[in-house]
Amino acid sequence: MTVEPAAPQSRPGRTPRLPRTARRFQLLGAAREVFVAQGYHAAAMDEIAERAGVSKPVLYQHFPGKLDLYLALLEEHSEKLVSSVREALASTADNKLRVERSIRAYFDFVNDPSGAHQLVLESDLRSEPAVRERVEDAFAQCVRAIAATIVADTGLPQDEADLLAVGLVGLAETCSRWWLVRGGTVAPERAIEAMAELAWHGIGGYPRSSAAGGDVSAIASPDAR
């Protein structure tokens, strides 16, 4: 009888060989856990490698240094936030719903159990130019997306639309982080609803331009808010 050779066994404490993309995903997951728990400065590559179940040389094959690893995570999660805001704006033509869903994007982002929002919104490495640039770029992309919608619907000058968009993004970011720090003492749905009402009663005062379609007077009236 022919006996088939046993499958190769991985070394104790080490994960089996993975395709490069899968290994990168695994390393980023381990790094996120360590960075979120300890912050950038206290995190060690040794611990990240151990958490991922790989040797340090394997970790360095994918990421030359700790900063490269941190920047890769920052890029990944900032893109998730920007995409969520863009999806919120594209999901409906109802501007009140757009405001609510944009705010919801921030609440969902900070309320993710992974804690990844800390890398984007609460990084302890803002003094590093590459980190600061990526964080500011994420903020700017959200602002541009919202401002473009405001310009299209109201006909406001770009500078005014930018200012309104900065106000909305600032409200969403600051309030969602404060809500999380306070332990979510207000139910999430109620918190989102309250912030959306606050924002809408302000931004809803800018009527939709006739060029954008719709009844200008109806949109500007208190009942429409």
Secondary structure, DSSP 8 states (H G I E B T S, - for coil): -----------TT------HHHHHHHHHHHHHHHHHHHHHHH--HHHHHHHHTS-HHHHHHH-SSHHHHHHHHHHHHHHHHHHHHHHHHHT-S-HHHHHHHHHHHHHHHHT-TT-THHHHHS-TTTTSHHHHHHHHHHHHHHHHHHHHHHHHHH---HHHHHHHHHHHHHHHHHHHHHHHHTTS-S-HHHHHHHHHHHHHHHHTTS---GGG-S-HHHHHSGGG-
